[in-house]
């Protein structure tokens, strides 16, 4: 599903990624681990089309994303990729169901279908009683589950997550990890996750270790 070929990225004189080659298949949970500053988040952002490499190609579901014009790339990202971050980035003025609907509405889905899909996902995530609650009325774990529903609403090919449990307490962290495996099994999705949690990484289908901008174990 995802092919990264000879990815290089520098920020000024500092090389961050130095020749990354990586293939990721369907319906996998892949953990990217390594010390702070190893290049994990930069790799995730390039794979997720949020950042362009200085050199190399990124192919997702057969599409070479580096050849897309900005509008085409935005449309591809909206339809094919979901994102979950350490901080949920929910819009505070909107309810849970409205936050989940936003990517679907941007993608052209009509409101009724978007709301039905959002309700289905939030129900699966045990949030049926929280549809009309705003982010400030939700716990940290609930906010992150809303963010996951938002990432899934357009039925993307892959979900990229950057430390999705990093801002949660131990109970919510474990619940979120269990949920991710359930989502993989139920929706057959690929998850590519940057994590410092070695216990979660050990449970994932595959571990990719980054050191000094290079893959040292795959």
Buried (B, 14 or more C-beta within 10 A) or exposed (E): BBBBBEBBBBEEEEBBBBBBEBEBEEEBBBBBBBEEBBBBBBBBBBBBBBBEBEEBBBBBBEBEBBEBEEEEBEBBBBBBBBBBBBBBEBEEEBBBBBBBBBBBBEEEBEEEEBBBBBBBBBEBBEBEEBBEBBBEEBEBBBBBBBBBBBBBBBEBBBBBBBBBBBBBEEEBBBBBBEBBBEBBEEBEBBBBBBBBBEEBBEBBBBBBBBBBBBBEEE
